[in-house]
Amino acid sequence: MLISLTLSLVLLNTVFTLSQSIDMDKFLSKFVDTDFLIAHADYFQYDFHGPENQTSESFIQAVKAQPGFEEGGRLYGGRAEMFAVEDEKNTTRGYNVNSYGDFMAAVYGLENLPLQRLELIDGELDLEKLATGKYVLEGVKLDDNGVPQMDSAHFAVGETLTLHNYKGTSQTFADREYTTKEFTVLGHVAIKTHANSDRTGWDYNFYLPAEVYKTFVEQPAVMSYAFNVSKDQEAAMESFLQSYTDKVEPVMNYTSKFTALNEFSGMRNMFHSQYR
C-alpha cells in the first residue's frame, strides 16, 4: 500500500507539532473520517474525474461482504458534468468562470454515513431538511491546525444561492442541458481534503445528499466509499484490502487511519533517529 507523497510530507512536517501533545485522533481526522476509504488509484493521485475512474461497485460489494463490516457510504463527485454557482458579489476573480459568468464549483453528493460525518462549523446539519432538495451545505477550508478559514466561504447561513450543472454526456458543453436550482445555505462544514473532497482546490465547494445530487447528473460517479468495521476485524480488513488491491483490482486503492498512523510512526522514528 502506497501512501501519497503529499500525505507523507504533511506527516513529516507535523512531527514537531505532534511531539507537543497534539491529539492523535484529531490529527488522523484530517486524513480519514471513517476507519477506511476506498477509491480508484487515480483519486489518491489527485486525478479523479468521473465515471471513467470511479470506485468500482465490485470493490464496494467485496468490502461489504467482509466479516466485521458495519456501515458505509458512497461519496459522489467529478468533473465530467461540471457545476457552477452564481455569485454577483465576486467581482475580483476572473478565472474558473464559464461562458454564463458563473463560477465553476465542486459539488459532492454524500450517502448517509459520510454526510453524518461532516464537521459542522455553523448553521445546522439537518438531514431531513437536506433531503427535501431545498438546502445545501457550503464547504469551508481548514488551515494546518484545523481552524476554519471563514473567508473561504462565499455565502451566509440562510442565504439563497443558485447552482447550475452541465447535465449530460455530450462532448461539448453547449449541447448539454444547463440546469438551474436554487438552494438555501443550511450551514457550513469543514472540507477534509483527504476524506470528503476530490483532493484538488476549488474556490466554491458544496455538499448535498446523494439522492439530491443524482438528480443533477446523468452519470453519477462514485468518487470514494467510506466505511467502518468492528474493532476485532480491523486488522483482517486491512489485510483484505491490501490483498484485493494487489491482486484483484490493482487500479483500486485504499487508505485508513491505520495506514496513516503507521506512516506517521515510521516518519517519527526516522526523524528521531536522525536528529536526536
N, C-alpha and C positions, 0 to 999 in steps of 0.2 A: 504494500500500500504506500503510494507516494503522496505525502502532504505537499501542498503547493508551496512554491518558493516564497510567495508573499506571506503565507501563514508562518513559515519558518523565520522570516525576517522580523515579523511582528513579535513572535515569541522571543527571539533573541533580544530585540530592542526593549522588551519589557522585563528582562531578567532583573535589572536593577530595581524596578518598581515592585516586582513581586517579592523581592528579597526583603521588602519593608512591610511585610504582613498584610498585603492586599488579599482580599478574599478570593480563593481559587475558583469557587463556583461562579462568582461574578465575572472573573476573567474568562472562564470557559464559555460563559453565556454569550460572549462576543462571537464565538465561532459556531456553537450549536445550541439550539433552544430545546432540543429533544435528545434522546440517547443516540440516535443515528439519523443520518441524512444521506439518501442515495440519489444519484443523478447520472446523466451521461458524463463521460470523462471530460468532454468539452466544457461543461458547466464549471468544473473545478479549475479550468484554464481560462476562465473569464470570457468564454466564447460561445455562450448559449444563444441560439437564435429562434428556435421554434420547433415545428413538427419534425424537421429533418434530424435534430439531435436532442429529442426529448427523452425523458426517462421511460424506459420500456415497461409496458404493462406486465410482461412476463417476469421482469425483475421484481416488481411490486408484489405480484401474486406469490412468487417464491419466498419472499420475505414474510408475507402474511401466513404462510404455511409452516413457518418455523416454530418450534416449541418456545414458549415464553413471550410470543408476540402479544402485545396488549392493545395498542391503538396506533393509528397512523393517519396521515392526511396528505393529499396532493397540494402542491403549490403550482399554479398555472402562470405563465408569462410568455415573453418572447417578443421578437421584433418583426415577425412575419406579417402581422396585421397591426400596424403601428397606431398608438393612441396619441392624442394631442389634447391640450387644455387651453381654453380661452383665459387670458389674463391681461386685461386692459391696463392694470396698474404697472405692468412690466414694460417700461419704455427704454430700458438700458441694454437688454440682451438682444443682439441681432442674429445670434446663431441658434441652431436647432429649432428653427421656425419653418412651418410648412407654407404652402402657397396660399393658404387662407389667413395667414398671420397668426396661427395658433402654435403653441409651444409643444414640442414633442415631449411625451411623458412616459414614464414606466408605470404600468398598471398591472397589478397582480391579483389573481383570484385564489383564495385560500379555502380549503376544506376546514372542517371544524377544529381539528387539533391545532394546526398552525395558526388559525385565526384566534383561538383562545389563548395561544402562547404569545401573542403580540404584547409588547410592553407599552401600556398606556401612559402617555405623558400628560395630557389634559383632555377634557371632554369626557365621553363615555364610550365603553366598548359593549354596546348593547346588541347582542346577536339577533334578537327579534327585529329590532329596527333596521339593522343592516340587511336582513333577509327580505325586507319589503322592496329593496331596489331603489329606495329614495335617498339613502345615505351612503357616505364614503368616508374612509379614514385616510388622512394625509400622513405620509411618512416624513419623519424628521431625522436628519443626520445626527450622529453622536461624535463627540471628539474622542481622543485617545483614552480619556478617563471615563468614558461612558456618559458624559454630560450632554444633554440635548442642545443642539445648536439651533435655537428657535428662529434665527434669521434665515434658515433653510426652508422654513415653512412660508407658503405664499398666501394662505387663506386662513381666516379665523374660524374658530368653532362656531357653528351656526350660520356661516356664510354659504351662499349658494354658488356653485361653480358649474361650468359646462364642459363635459368631456366628449370628445369625438373619437371615432375609430374608422380606419380604412378597412372596412369589413369585406372579406373575400380573398380569393387566391389568385386573381389576375396578376400577371407580371407587372402591369402598370397601375399605379395608384389611381390614375384618372378613370380607370374602368371599374373601380370598386365603389361600393356604397359608403358614402361618408356619413356615418351615423352620428346622431346628436342625442345626448341625455344629460339632464340636469340632476345634480346631487347636492344635498346639504352636508357640510362637513360635520361629522358626528364627534370627531376627536382627532388628536394627533398621536401617532405611535412611533416607536423607535425603529429606524432602519437598521437591521442587523445584517451587515454586508455579507457575511458568510452563512447566514441562516434563513433570511427571508427576502433576499433580493437576487438580481441576476449577476451580482458581483461587479457591475460596472456603475459608474457615477452618472446619475441623472439629476437635473435641477428640480424636476417635478416627479413626485412619487406618490402613488395611491394604492390603497388596498380595498378589495371588495370580497364578499363571499364568492366561492367558486361558482355557485349556480347563477348568480347575477353576472359575474364576469363572462360566463359562457354564452350569454345571450348577445354579447357584443362581437364575438368572433365566430368565424365559420369553422375553423380547425383549432380548437383549444389544444395547447401544447403543455404537457406536464413538465415543468421546469425542474422539480425535485419532489421527493417524497420523504417526509419526516415521520419518525415513529419511535415508540418506546417499547421496551421489553422488561420482563420481570427481572429482578435483581439476580436471581440464581441462574439466569440464562444469558447474561450479558457477554460473558467470555465465549460461550458457544455461538452466539450471533456474530460476534466479531470474527471468529474463525470461519463461519459460514460465508460471510460477506467477502472475506479475503479470498477464499477458495472460488466463490462464484465469479468474482470479477477477474480472477486469474484464468479460469478455465471455461466457464460457460458463456459469459457475455463480457469479453475483455474491453468492449467500448464503454462499459458502465464502470462507475466508481462509487466510493462512499467516503464519508468522514464521520467521526463520532467524538464524543467527549473523551473517550479512552485514547484514541489516536492523538488527539490534541494534547492530552495530559502526558502521554508517553513521549511525544515530540518535545514538549516543554522540559520534561525531566532530563532527556538526553542533552538538550541545549544547555540546561543549567549545569549538568555535570561537566560538560565540555568547558563551559565558561569558568567554573570553579577550578578545574584542573589547570587551566591556562593562566589564571590571574590571582590565585591565592599565594 
